[in-house]
């Protein structure tokens, strides 16, 4: 098929220039190649398309009819190529995303809304679930997760933002119960827990220090949003991803306590089915936009830092 197209392009240039020599020069081919391609085209269609003499060249009646069809076909090919090139810089198609429930509602939903507003040829399907989906199975284009431990060994992992679990509480709670100064002070406070996990909180400090805090709790929930709401309401202290509380810290609804200690580093990552160099544009634009949003949040100064 490609050889057929090259023959048609050669014929179109011969007809346009009235000279095989000029056509060869414009196409960057030798005169012998141009002559051979014209002869092959005439043999394939079983008709003489060009009458040639030593001094002139003109199309036969059949050649003129073919030229009209060729011009239409080549124009259509040119238009199709231009459309493909224009779409290289604009995401199109259907983007399938999965994300943890709480994180997705807070961050992924707004980013996808902006993406849909920016690109009219893009449609989106979002699944909010704490269940890990195998992105290599063809169900989704990208899975957003916190931490790399759940990554499928065949998936490609792209880090979108650094993220650390930190200890936070509301100003109201701290006024009533006091501010913990060291990790063991937490044993005298109301701790808020997510899920059925009863393991101690493991905190990491500078100079490779580690502390284990028995984190019994009167309030626990299987929803991170429920724990978050309790903390905002002054019910106790929670250990939460920094990215989840960045806005609350910035406006003073929560305070970061024990700032020299953290509950471990759990980066926000995108799990992808293919290498970054082969990502569809729709996936690349979405992950770039989400990464920019998350890193913007991480750099927001807390209200306590602004007051200082």
Secondary structure, 3 states (H helix, E strand, C coil): CHHHHHHHHHHHHHHHHCCHHHHHHHHCCCHHHHHHHHHHHHHHHCCCCEEECCCCEEECHHHHHHHHHHHHHHHHHHHHHHHHHHHCCCCCEEEEEEECHHHHHHHHHHHHHHHHHHCCCEEEEEEECCCCCCHHHCCCCEEEEECCCCCCCCCEEEEEECCEEEEEECHHHHHHHCCCCCHHHHHHCCEEEECCCCCCEEEECHHHCEEEECCCCCEEECCHHHHHHHHHCCCCEEEEEHHHHHHHHHHCCCEEECCCCECCECCEEEEECCCHHHCCHHHHHHHHHHHHHHHHHHCCCCHHHHHC
